[in-house]
Amino acid sequence: MALEKRIRVEIFLPVRTDTTDYRAVTEWLSEELALARGGSTLTTPFTGLYVSPTAHVEVTRDQIQILFCDLDLDVANPIQYEKLNAYLAGVRRLLMELLDEEDVWIIYHEITRIL
């Protein structure tokens, strides 16, 4: 049995119906990852709960989608690690600016695919 190690990047995106910016940004980023990295997947919306760090008193319900893609790289390699972190930090800054969000979560973790 052959195995392939990859890094899965997950970007948690709010779903908003009150503005077209969210849909445009989500579609752009999905296509960007698909073209640049070979594919991407966008989950169906689900409900997320959070408490704002500024309000601290109220639980907010949000519709969230996760956009994820698998990257063929090794984060144990310092050069690849730095490039990945710089790229994801730039994506996070851009999303926070374009979407005017308090926070945007981007995570990554190692996965192993059975071939």
C-alpha positions as CSV (number, residue, x, y, z in Angstrom):
1,M,0.0,0.0,0.0
2,A,1.4,3.4,-1.1
3,L,1.1,6.4,1.1
4,E,1.3,10.1,0.3
5,K,1.9,12.8,2.9
6,R,0.5,16.2,2.4
7,I,-0.5,19.3,4.3
8,R,-4.2,20.2,4.5
9,V,-5.0,23.9,4.8
10,E,-8.4,24.8,6.1
11,I,-9.8,28.4,5.9
12,F,-12.9,29.1,8.0
13,L,-15.1,31.6,6.1
14,P,-18.3,33.2,7.3
15,V,-21.4,33.0,5.1
16,R,-23.1,36.4,4.7
17,T,-26.2,37.1,2.6
18,D,-26.2,40.8,3.2
19,T,-23.3,41.6,0.9
20,T,-21.9,40.2,-2.3
21,D,-18.3,40.6,-1.1
22,Y,-18.4,37.4,0.9
23,R,-19.5,35.3,-2.1
24,A,-17.1,37.0,-4.5
25,V,-14.1,36.5,-2.1
26,T,-15.1,32.9,-1.3
27,E,-15.4,32.1,-5.1
28,W,-12.2,33.8,-5.9
29,L,-10.2,32.1,-3.1
30,S,-11.7,28.7,-4.0
31,E,-10.7,29.1,-7.6
32,E,-7.2,30.5,-6.7
33,L,-6.5,27.4,-4.6
34,A,-7.8,25.1,-7.2
35,L,-5.7,26.6,-10.0
36,A,-2.6,27.1,-7.9
37,R,-2.6,23.9,-5.9
38,G,-4.6,21.5,-8.1
39,G,-7.9,21.5,-6.3
40,S,-10.0,22.8,-3.4
41,T,-13.1,21.9,-1.6
42,L,-15.8,24.1,0.0
43,T,-18.0,22.6,2.6
44,T,-21.7,23.3,2.8
45,P,-22.5,25.9,5.5
46,F,-22.9,24.9,9.1
47,T,-23.5,26.8,12.3
48,G,-20.6,28.1,14.4
49,L,-20.9,29.6,17.8
50,Y,-18.5,32.2,19.2
51,V,-18.3,34.9,21.8
52,S,-16.8,38.2,20.6
53,P,-13.6,39.2,22.4
54,T,-14.9,42.7,22.5
55,A,-18.4,42.0,23.8
56,H,-17.8,38.9,26.1
57,V,-21.5,38.7,27.0
58,E,-23.3,37.2,24.1
59,V,-23.0,34.0,22.1
60,T,-23.2,34.7,18.3
61,R,-24.3,32.2,15.8
62,D,-22.7,32.3,12.4
63,Q,-23.0,30.3,9.3
64,I,-19.5,29.1,8.4
65,Q,-17.9,27.3,5.5
66,I,-14.6,25.6,5.4
67,L,-12.5,25.9,2.3
68,F,-9.7,23.4,2.2
69,C,-7.0,22.1,0.0
70,D,-4.1,19.7,0.2
71,L,-0.6,20.9,-0.5
72,D,2.3,18.7,-1.6
73,L,4.9,20.0,0.7
74,D,6.9,19.2,3.8
75,V,6.7,21.6,6.7
76,A,9.8,20.0,8.3
77,N,11.7,21.7,5.5
78,P,12.4,25.2,6.8
79,I,12.1,26.9,3.4
80,Q,8.7,25.3,2.6
81,Y,7.6,26.0,6.2
82,E,8.4,29.7,5.8
83,K,6.8,30.0,2.4
84,L,3.6,28.3,3.6
85,N,3.4,30.6,6.7
86,A,4.1,33.7,4.7
87,Y,1.4,32.8,2.1
88,L,-1.2,31.9,4.7
89,A,-0.5,35.1,6.7
90,G,-1.0,37.1,3.5
91,V,-4.3,35.3,2.8
92,R,-5.4,35.9,6.3
93,R,-4.6,39.7,6.2
94,L,-6.4,40.0,2.9
95,L,-9.5,38.2,4.1
96,M,-9.7,40.3,7.3
97,E,-9.4,43.5,5.3
98,L,-11.8,42.5,2.5
99,L,-14.4,41.0,4.8
100,D,-14.0,43.3,7.7
101,E,-14.0,40.4,10.2
102,E,-12.7,40.4,13.8
103,D,-10.8,37.2,13.1
104,V,-10.2,34.7,10.3
105,W,-9.1,31.2,11.2
106,I,-6.7,29.4,9.0
107,I,-5.2,26.1,10.1
108,Y,-3.1,23.4,8.6
109,H,-2.2,19.9,9.6
110,E,-0.5,16.9,8.1
111,I,-2.6,14.2,6.4
112,T,-1.7,10.9,4.9
113,R,-3.5,9.7,1.8
114,I,-3.7,6.0,0.9
115,L,-2.9,5.5,-2.8
